Amino acid sequence: MNIATPPQVSTNTLRDAIVRHLCYSFGREPDFAGLEDWRMALSYAIRDHIADSWFRAAGTARREGAKRVYYLSMEFLIGRLLEDGIVNLGLVDQAREALAALGQDYDTVLADEPDAALGNGGLGRLAACFLESLSTLGCPAYGYGIRYEHGLFRQSFQGGRQIEAPETWLLQRHAWEFERPEALFRIGFGGEIEETGGKVLWHPAEHVDAEAYDTPIVGWQGKWANTLRLWSAKASDPFDLPAFNRGDFAAAAQPEALARTISRVLYPDDTTEQGRELRLKQEFFLVAAALRDILARFDKEHSDIRKLPEKVAIQLNDTHPAVAGPELVRILHDERSLPFEEAMEIARGCLSYTNHTLLPEALESWGEDLFGGLLPRHLQIADLIDNAHYEANPSRTQSMRADHQVKMGQLSFVMAHKVNGVSALHTELMKETVFSELHRLHPERIVNQTNGVTPRRWLLACNPRLSGLITETIGDGWVADLERLRELEPAIEDAAWRERFDAAKRANKVDLSNWMAAEQGVSVNPDAMFDVQIKRMHEYKRQHLNILETIALWQEMKDAPNADWTPRVVLFAGKAAPGYAFAKDIIRLINDVAAVLNADPETGDKLQVLFLPNYNVTLAERLIPAADLSEQISTAGKEASGTGNMKFALNGAMTIGTLDGANVEIREHVGAENFFLFGMTASDVTERRKVESHAAKAIEADPRLARALQAVRGGTFSPDEVDRYTHVADNIAGADYFLVASDFTEYWRASREADAAFRDPATWIRKAALNTARSGWFSSDRTIRGYMQDIWAARSYLSD
Ligand SMILES: *Cc1c(COP(=O)(O)O)cnc(C)c1O
């Protein structure tokens, strides 16, 4: 199975293809084409080449009867795809020149693409990186998700407060998907169970259709492309003609509107469980459509259903698709007549589960009335699974069915042959906490697969200055084998090379400053340290620790305005769940602090704060290459892995961080001397919470913290409403569950160490460059190889 690389494409060929698509796919003459027309025409020209490698890959997988990997995820945060395609096909120069020949600017055309935000944050972005790595590695795979009409909301600020507007990515023309009206499955909900002659039949009360839309995801050098298949909900009976004929037009359209609700919106929360019926409907909709599709493909190639685990690996991205366990057992037992025990064994042979969080409020569980009302047969099967597991493990004490609930974490664990955590620390904590009993019963089931990010998007494409320097220095082998970045280490000892590394960073910072001046109307000093915290807003991520420390620094600068301060630009970005009031208050506080500090003539040239609106993949690609300092300051034990931390280190930012998630492994790889560590460990955190008045004691011991808190409490940043942030100060001085007060002193110390290091550019640049050279292990290619070997028993079909 020699997989040919795609034919070389000349600038002229590409230019002709763009014009051909402009005219004949979009009916537009070049003289009358607008920006969107050019972007669509270029996208189609690129897509043609992606489709060629997609067909070749699918053909190989079919011919070989290959085992397929199916990645089930409620979220795929794919971002823009045009540059990704161009970069992976190696057509950057040709595309730039072809557009120039047509009088168009490459960067402007690329920037016209909407950012598909079909995910909340890290979990959805991980799924997107995994799809790209699966294609790069030539592993036959499908991503299955939902084609939400509205992705994550668009964020803006009004008086410093977050305003949410619907995201409407589908209103623009979308270049990448192929509608598959023939891949249509009828999905049932509710209804009755009928038992006749030992057979159980489920008669759902209502139905919707799931229709597939396919997006090809191309890997590095276009050698392979896999499919992202997203399901859209359609009415099974689209139109009530009798109602229409009666003149009741609203009633006539109702079935269509109700059905479409299922794929209408992404739930905008990644940290609290959504105990809502619509969410469970969405989850079952995805799972049921995916399993039908998987079995249809299996049946085309194989005849013995007992071979399913040899040919099918299904990965559950968190518990959201956990109903796949009962649904697969139902299909195998009720519909295909396998004995129950055997159906369970086969299902377990296919399924594996990734845990993403230990936060108790995020662990999904459904009331049995809601679950059984929507999925009556699945509730029965969950009980049968639970009973079978009890019988096999009599010493078990925790049930997945306690308190009239269905606990999806326990269900996922029991139905999976492997369960994985996403960083070494997180996996160990999983064994000790949420899954301690199941781990004792199944000590071989939990494995670790530390997260990774794709180096094509997160270095090669987003940071052309640095990636160009790297390729000039060590060749381009690093793109497919990221650990080869280690070969940079000798060059890092060369002062002239370090200057070039620094010049790349400095140019990225100038670009970002110019963009911020144009878009935000704020000019910042590109020689200042760019100190960046971008991620979802959450108390455990502790943006409030960062802003408190910034306030304390400002106060100290005002005490001694002529001291030798290291100038800083403190940048934030991130969305808060619309119902998460405290997180939204922190956004407003940061914006209020920014207004006061940026207007202070005494300190404004040394300390600036900016909260950039509408954080998404595109904004991350703009900010990360320009960062000096990466803020990874979660309460230890709370961040399962993080992937933002990896993107920053790879792009030559230094981390200031706690021993949490993958920070631990990043520090091990880049070297403790190249990482600003502070704060309590996960076990310190558990102990500290037991200390009475731990926050009050910490505040008493640190006058800086006391003064910063007093400014928040006393209305320094909200003079028009003095008590606006009293509750924030009370929270930090009171219960302080996330230990902001207790970690403040250490955080301040580490932050001043960063200041001192930044004032010595030679040392700083060397440390930053070592972060790049030693972050190669955090490629999602390494992560996917781990899953293929330890979990999926899947292989690559690329020959080299
Ligand atoms: C990488 C990424 C994340 C995850 O960031 P963390 O810092 O790991 O939480 C979230 N959102 C976007 C847009 C990303 O690119």
The ligand as a Tripos MOL2 file, in Angstrom:
@<TRIPOS>MOLECULE
LIG
   15    15     1     0     0
SMALL
NO_CHARGES

@<TRIPOS>ATOM
      1 C1         -5.8360   25.5970   23.4390 C.3       1 LIG1
      2 C2         -7.1310   26.2630   23.5860 C.ar      1 LIG1
      3 C3         -7.8740   26.1170   24.7600 C.ar      1 LIG1
      4 C4         -7.3650   25.3390   25.9610 C.3       1 LIG1
      5 O1         -6.6260   26.2220   26.7740 O.3       1 LIG1
      6 P1         -6.2430   25.8670   28.2950 P.3       1 LIG1
      7 O2         -5.3140   26.9590   28.6750 O.co2     1 LIG1
      8 O3         -5.5440   24.5370   28.2450 O.co2     1 LIG1
      9 O4         -7.4950   25.8450   29.0720 O.co2     1 LIG1
     10 C5         -9.0940   26.7560   24.8680 C.ar      1 LIG1
     11 N1         -9.5760   27.5000   23.8590 N.ar      1 LIG1
     12 C6         -8.8860   27.6820   22.7210 C.ar      1 LIG1
     13 C7         -9.4570   28.5430   21.6550 C.3       1 LIG1
     14 C8         -7.6500   27.0660   22.5370 C.ar      1 LIG1
     15 O5         -6.9850   27.2450   21.3860 O.3       1 LIG1
@<TRIPOS>BOND
     1     1     2 1
     2     2     3 ar
     3     2    14 ar
     4     3     4 1
     5     3    10 ar
     6     4     5 1
     7     5     6 1
     8     6     7 2
     9     6     8 1
    10     6     9 1
    11    10    11 ar
    12    11    12 ar
    13    12    13 1
    14    12    14 ar
    15    14    15 1
@<TRIPOS>SUBSTRUCTURE
     1 LIG1         1 GROUP 0 **** ****
